[in-house]
Amino acid sequence: MNSLADPNVVEVLDRLHREAEAQTPELRKRMAATREGGQMTEDWPEQMRDFYLPVSREQGRFLYQTVRAVRAERVVEFGTSFGVSSIYLTAGLRDNGGGILVGSELVEDKAVTARQNLAAAGLAEYTEIRSGDARDTLADPGGLVDVVLLDGGPGMYLEIVELLVPHLRDGAVVVADNIESGGEDEQPYAKWIRDPAHGFVSSSIVMKGGTEYSVWVSGTGVSGTKVSGTMQHSPLHAVVGDNRLDIDRRLL
Ligand SMILES: C[S@@+](CC[C@H](N)C(=O)[O-])C[C@H]1O[C@@H](n2cnc3c(N)ncnc32)[C@H](O)[C@@H]1O
């Protein structure tokens, strides 16, 4: 079963990637206004309200692979935008036999469109897109989390991952986008997640704006008890290992 080959999913993803690519020239012009002294401005989500800023097709497939490889049932996404990454993630959930993506989007109109795009792809039933600030909306993800995508602005990654750690199942995967985008925002997160004292084993993957792939290996779940029967040595993890994978160097 591969929902990425489902004609509905293919059609919607093709349309969304095409529309996003068409925005690239305008996006490049506008990007400068969202940076101040190496950091993203507080109002950048509002400035980017009409822009997709999606994961690349390669990243999308990688997210699908991750959801399948760890047999995820609950996925959390920080930064849903118009739902491109959500489609790849929920396609994986459907092919796993079911599950739920808890998405988050600050800009209400984007959340509304994301829900419509997921419905058009036939994946709405695996999705709960929460409107508002992820620091509030993701405080309770509703159960043990198998996969997390951080894609809502690197300046907030550390805060969001600290919020989610108590909810991670053993072997949970955290994928963080734009980790080497050239700003200073991502540095506190990268430093923290790569420190084994914090319970993760983490690797950098050269894909789009730099992707950090981190596996929660502390062996505890919500209640602080060992969660058994999880897959810590999936084929995907073996492939990533400690090496940097040169998958896709494109920036946008
Ligand atoms: C890079 S885009 C996400 C792209 C999306 N993952 C995809 O592949 O289509 C980042 C999104 O995060 C949203 N965002 C920024 N800060 C947020 C916050 N505090 N809570 C929720 N969403 C936020 C922005 O509005 C923006 O739409």
Ligand as a Chemical Component Dictionary entry (heavy atoms), coordinates in Angstrom:
data_LIG
# 
_chem_comp.id                   LIG 
_chem_comp.type                 NON-POLYMER 
_chem_comp.pdbx_formal_charge   0 
_chem_comp.three_letter_code    LIG 
# 
loop_
_chem_comp_atom.comp_id 
_chem_comp_atom.atom_id 
_chem_comp_atom.alt_atom_id 
_chem_comp_atom.type_symbol 
_chem_comp_atom.charge 
_chem_comp_atom.model_Cartn_x 
_chem_comp_atom.model_Cartn_y 
_chem_comp_atom.model_Cartn_z 
_chem_comp_atom.pdbx_ordinal 
LIG C1  C1  C 0  7.495 26.639 6.888  1  
LIG S1  S1  S 1  5.778 26.815 7.114  2  
LIG C2  C2  C 0  5.208 25.173 7.313  3  
LIG C3  C3  C 0  5.135 24.407 6.019  4  
LIG C4  C4  C 0  4.406 23.110 6.128  5  
LIG N1  N1  N 0  5.016 22.232 7.109  6  
LIG C5  C5  C 0  4.358 22.424 4.769  7  
LIG O1  O1  O 0  5.225 21.582 4.472  8  
LIG O2  O2  O -1 3.481 22.761 3.993  9  
LIG C6  C6  C 0  5.698 27.403 8.765  10 
LIG C7  C7  C 0  4.296 27.686 9.257  11 
LIG O3  O3  O 0  4.350 27.786 10.681 12 
LIG C8  C8  C 0  3.373 28.694 11.107 13 
LIG N2  N2  N 0  3.717 29.150 12.474 14 
LIG C9  C9  C 0  4.674 30.027 12.844 15 
LIG N3  N3  N 0  4.680 30.202 14.167 16 
LIG C10 C10 C 0  3.702 29.391 14.652 17 
LIG C11 C11 C 0  3.213 29.132 15.969 18 
LIG N4  N4  N 0  3.732 29.736 17.047 19 
LIG N5  N5  N 0  2.212 28.240 16.110 20 
LIG C12 C12 C 0  1.674 27.614 15.023 21 
LIG N6  N6  N 0  2.098 27.842 13.772 22 
LIG C13 C13 C 0  3.089 28.714 13.579 23 
LIG C14 C14 C 0  3.445 29.798 10.058 24 
LIG O4  O4  O 0  2.280 30.571 10.007 25 
LIG C15 C15 C 0  3.716 28.997 8.775  26 
LIG O5  O5  O 0  2.538 28.785 8.049  27 
# 
loop_
_chem_comp_bond.comp_id 
_chem_comp_bond.atom_id_1 
_chem_comp_bond.atom_id_2 
_chem_comp_bond.value_order 
_chem_comp_bond.pdbx_ordinal 
LIG C1  S1  SING 1  
LIG S1  C2  SING 2  
LIG S1  C6  SING 3  
LIG C2  C3  SING 4  
LIG C3  C4  SING 5  
LIG C4  N1  SING 6  
LIG C4  C5  SING 7  
LIG C5  O1  DOUB 8  
LIG C5  O2  SING 9  
LIG C6  C7  SING 10 
LIG C7  O3  SING 11 
LIG C7  C15 SING 12 
LIG O3  C8  SING 13 
LIG C8  N2  SING 14 
LIG C8  C14 SING 15 
LIG N2  C9  SING 16 
LIG N2  C13 SING 17 
LIG C9  N3  DOUB 18 
LIG N3  C10 SING 19 
LIG C10 C11 SING 20 
LIG C10 C13 DOUB 21 
LIG C11 N4  SING 22 
LIG C11 N5  DOUB 23 
LIG N5  C12 SING 24 
LIG C12 N6  DOUB 25 
LIG N6  C13 SING 26 
LIG C14 O4  SING 27 
LIG C14 C15 SING 28 
LIG C15 O5  SING 29 
# 
